[in-house]
Amino acid sequence: MESFLSIGKKIYNMNNPREVRRMWVFVLRGYFHYQKLNKLDKFFQQNTVLKRIAEIYPFVYEQPTRAFFYNKSNLNERINLVETHMLFMVDRFKANVVLDLYRSQPYILWEQGEGEEKLSLRLWYHPGQRKEGLLSTTLLIGEQALYQIMFWFNKDKECKDALWIGAMQGPNMSNAKEIIKQVTKRCHGYRTKNLILYMTQAVARALEIERIYAVTNYGYYANNHVRLDRKLKTSFSDFWHEAGGWETDDRRFDGLPLIEPRKSVDDVPTRKRAVYRRRFELLDEIDMVIYNAVKKLRK
């Protein structure tokens, strides 16, 4: 395989002293785990598409060497995760789509409105998201990201194809509260973080995924979602449960439904029924548009 030094220089910014240090740490880890990483390299050499993925996205060699994806993951698990995810990508998506995604080329799955007020959902990936996943869904207004969910594909304990959510991130702009309020109103009172989860579930269904799991507060790979006083800024677990999730026998992950539970309109107060009907109509439309968009990307 290509030398770890050569791979490291592709991954890290050699003009940044901190990045240079990380590069040398990667090189040392690479040689320490040479046999396993050499086996990973042989995996990526088995066909043209996998080989091209490794060429344009050399982070596939780095991610397994670092404590990424979820709490207490080990090297073997991370290697298996990367391999299984990439096999799924090559099996379900057209080759040019897979390569575009790892060139950070986004695909628009849904959009509404125009200009700076346009809402859109993009399927894409950027190396900066590699700590928490290998693909993402991102909800934007104009060109500003509102919410994004990072995830990967892997088998669960029953060997079912599953989408595993490694993190959900909210808006990082000065007027975030006002923008979220406006978008919630446009979506007939439907919260934006519920919307990005609903859209991710729609992507999973379009790809014939059988299960969804989401990292819990305990399972998150790092502690940067915890303040210095140890109180959570964002409770993943609480939100997953609000969205119909449940605890699993692995405390690092909660299970999530493939389809969001809905209230019956008959159970909604009369004065709110029109709003709920419009909301459900919007969600059904989003579901159909995402399904058709993903279908175009599939083999």
C-alpha positions in Angstrom: 0.0 0.0 0.0 1.0 3.7 -0.3 3.1 4.9 2.6 1.4 6.3 5.6 3.5 9.4 5.3 2.2 10.0 1.8 -1.4 9.4 2.8 -0.9 11.7 5.8 0.3 14.6 3.7 -2.9 14.3 1.6 -5.1 14.4 4.7 -3.4 17.1 6.8 -2.5 20.7 6.2 1.3 20.7 6.3 1.4 24.5 6.8 -0.3 24.2 10.2 2.0 22.9 13.0 -0.9 21.3 14.8 -1.9 19.4 11.7 1.7 18.3 11.1 1.7 16.9 14.6 -1.5 15.0 13.9 0.0 13.7 10.7 3.0 12.2 12.5 0.6 10.6 15.1 -1.3 9.1 12.2 1.9 7.7 10.6 2.9 6.1 13.9 -0.5 4.6 14.5 -0.5 3.4 10.9 2.8 1.5 11.3 1.6 0.2 14.7 -1.5 -1.3 13.1 0.1 -2.0 9.8 -1.4 -5.5 9.2 -4.9 -4.4 9.8 -4.6 -1.2 7.7 -2.9 -3.2 5.0 -5.9 -5.5 4.9 -8.1 -2.4 4.8 -6.1 -1.2 1.8 -6.6 -4.5 0.0 -10.4 -4.1 0.6 -10.2 -0.8 -1.3 -8.2 -2.3 -4.1 -10.7 -5.0 -4.9 -12.6 -2.9 -7.6 -12.4 0.3 -9.5 -15.0 2.3 -7.5 -13.6 1.4 -4.1 -10.1 2.2 -5.3 -11.3 5.6 -6.5 -13.0 6.3 -3.2 -9.8 5.7 -1.3 -7.9 8.0 -3.8 -10.3 10.9 -3.5 -11.1 10.4 0.2 -7.9 9.1 1.9 -9.5 9.7 5.3 -10.8 6.1 5.1 -7.3 5.1 6.3 -7.3 7.7 9.1 -10.8 7.3 10.6 -10.2 3.8 11.9 -7.1 4.9 13.7 -8.9 7.5 15.8 -11.6 7.3 18.5 -14.3 8.3 16.1 -18.0 7.5 15.4 -19.2 6.5 18.9 -18.0 6.1 22.5 -15.6 3.2 23.1 -15.4 2.1 19.5 -12.3 0.0 18.8 -10.0 -0.3 15.7 -11.6 -3.5 14.4 -15.1 -2.1 14.8 -14.2 1.1 13.0 -12.5 -0.8 10.1 -15.6 -3.0 9.8 -17.8 0.1 9.9 -15.9 1.8 7.1 -15.9 -1.3 4.9 -19.5 -2.1 5.4 -20.6 1.5 4.8 -18.6 1.7 1.6 -19.9 -1.6 0.3 -23.5 -0.4 0.9 -22.8 2.8 -0.9 -21.3 1.0 -3.9 -24.2 -1.5 -3.9 -27.1 1.0 -3.7 -25.8 4.2 -5.5 -24.5 4.8 -9.0 -20.7 4.9 -9.1 -20.6 8.6 -10.2 -22.9 9.5 -7.3 -20.7 7.8 -4.7 -17.6 9.4 -6.1 -19.2 12.8 -6.2 -20.3 12.5 -2.6 -16.8 11.9 -1.4 -15.6 14.8 -3.5 -18.0 16.9 -1.3 -20.5 17.3 -4.2 -24.0 17.7 -2.7 -27.1 16.3 -4.2 -30.4 18.2 -3.6 -33.2 15.9 -2.5 -35.9 18.5 -1.8 -36.3 22.3 -2.0 -39.0 24.9 -1.4 -39.0 28.6 -2.2 -36.4 30.8 -3.9 -33.2 32.8 -3.2 -32.1 33.4 0.4 -35.4 32.1 1.7 -35.1 28.7 -0.2 -35.3 25.7 2.0 -33.4 22.6 0.7 -32.3 19.2 1.8 -28.9 18.1 0.6 -27.3 14.7 0.7 -23.5 15.3 1.0 -20.4 14.8 2.9 -17.4 16.8 3.9 -14.2 15.6 5.6 -14.9 17.9 8.5 -17.8 15.7 9.4 -15.7 12.5 9.6 -15.6 12.3 13.4 -19.3 11.5 13.5 -20.1 9.8 10.3 -19.5 9.0 6.6 -22.5 10.8 5.0 -25.0 13.5 6.0 -28.3 15.1 5.4 -28.3 18.9 5.7 -31.3 21.2 5.9 -30.4 24.7 4.6 -32.0 28.1 4.2 -30.4 29.7 1.3 -26.7 28.6 1.7 -26.9 28.5 5.5 -27.1 25.2 7.3 -29.9 24.9 9.8 -29.6 21.3 10.9 -27.5 18.4 9.8 -27.4 14.7 10.7 -24.2 12.8 10.3 -24.6 9.0 9.9 -23.2 5.8 8.4 -24.6 2.5 7.1 -23.8 -0.7 8.9 -25.4 -4.0 9.9 -27.0 -4.4 13.3 -26.8 -7.4 15.6 -29.4 -9.2 13.5 -27.5 -8.5 10.3 -30.2 -6.0 9.1 -29.2 -3.0 7.1 -29.2 0.0 9.4 -28.6 3.7 9.3 -26.6 4.8 12.4 -26.8 8.5 13.4 -23.6 9.7 14.9 -24.7 13.3 15.6 -27.2 16.0 15.0 -26.0 19.6 14.8 -28.1 22.7 14.9 -27.7 26.2 13.5 -24.6 28.3 14.2 -25.6 31.8 13.1 -26.2 35.0 15.1 -29.9 35.2 14.3 -30.6 31.5 14.6 -33.6 31.8 16.9 -35.4 34.1 14.5 -34.7 32.0 11.4 -35.8 28.8 13.2 -39.0 30.6 14.2 -39.7 31.6 10.6 -39.0 28.1 9.2 -41.2 26.5 11.9 -44.0 28.8 10.8 -43.5 27.9 7.2 -43.7 24.2 8.1 -47.0 24.7 9.9 -45.6 24.5 13.4 -43.3 21.6 12.7 -39.9 22.0 14.5 -36.9 22.1 12.3 -35.0 19.5 14.2 -38.0 17.2 13.8 -38.0 18.0 10.1 -34.3 17.0 9.5 -34.9 13.7 11.3 -38.1 13.1 9.3 -36.1 13.8 6.1 -33.4 11.4 7.2 -36.0 8.7 7.9 -37.4 9.4 4.4 -33.9 8.8 2.9 -33.6 5.6 4.9 -36.9 4.3 3.5 -35.9 5.3 0.0 -32.8 3.2 0.4 -34.7 0.2 1.8 -33.0 0.5 5.2 -34.6 -1.8 7.8 -33.5 -0.2 11.0 -32.4 3.2 12.4 -30.2 3.7 15.4 -29.1 7.0 17.0 -26.2 7.8 19.3 -27.2 8.5 22.9 -25.6 11.1 25.2 -23.5 8.2 26.6 -22.7 6.9 23.1 -21.5 10.2 21.6 -17.9 9.9 20.6 -16.7 13.0 22.4 -17.8 15.4 25.2 -18.1 18.7 23.3 -21.9 18.5 23.6 -21.4 18.9 27.4 -20.7 22.3 29.1 -17.9 22.8 31.6 -20.6 22.4 34.4 -21.3 19.0 32.9 -24.9 20.0 31.9 -25.9 19.0 28.4 -26.2 21.7 25.8 -28.2 19.2 23.6 -29.7 16.0 24.9 -29.6 13.5 22.1 -31.4 10.9 24.1 -34.3 13.1 25.1 -34.9 14.2 21.5 -34.8 10.6 20.2 -37.4 9.5 22.8 -39.6 12.5 21.9 -39.4 11.3 18.3 -40.7 7.9 19.2 -37.3 6.3 20.0 -36.5 3.6 22.6 -33.6 2.3 24.5 -31.7 -0.7 23.2 -29.4 -3.3 24.9 -26.5 -1.1 23.9 -26.7 2.0 26.0 -24.7 3.9 23.3 -27.6 3.8 20.9 -31.4 4.3 20.9 -33.6 2.7 18.3 -35.7 5.0 16.1 -38.8 4.3 14.0 -38.5 4.3 10.2 -41.8 6.2 10.1 -42.5 9.0 12.5 -45.6 8.3 14.6 -48.4 10.8 13.8 -51.4 12.0 15.8 -54.8 11.2 14.4 -56.4 14.4 13.2 -59.4 13.3 15.2 -57.3 13.6 18.4 -56.3 17.2 17.6 -58.4 20.1 19.0 -60.8 21.3 16.3 -59.1 24.8 16.1 -55.8 23.1 15.2 -56.9 20.5 12.7 -56.4 22.7 9.6 -52.8 23.3 10.6 -52.1 19.6 11.2 -53.7 18.7 7.9 -51.4 21.2 6.1 -48.4 19.9 8.0 -49.2 16.3 7.1 -49.7 17.2 3.5 -46.3 19.0 3.5 -44.6 15.9 5.1 -46.2 13.5 2.6 -45.0 15.7 -0.2 -41.5 15.8 1.2 -41.5 12.1 1.6 -42.5 11.6 -2.1 -40.0 14.1 -3.4 -37.1 12.6 -1.4 -38.1 9.1 -2.6 -38.0 10.1 -6.2 -34.8 12.1 -5.8 -33.0 9.2 -4.1 -34.4 6.8 -6.8 -32.5 8.8 -9.4 -29.3 8.3 -7.5 -29.7 4.6 -7.1 -28.5 1.8 -9.3 
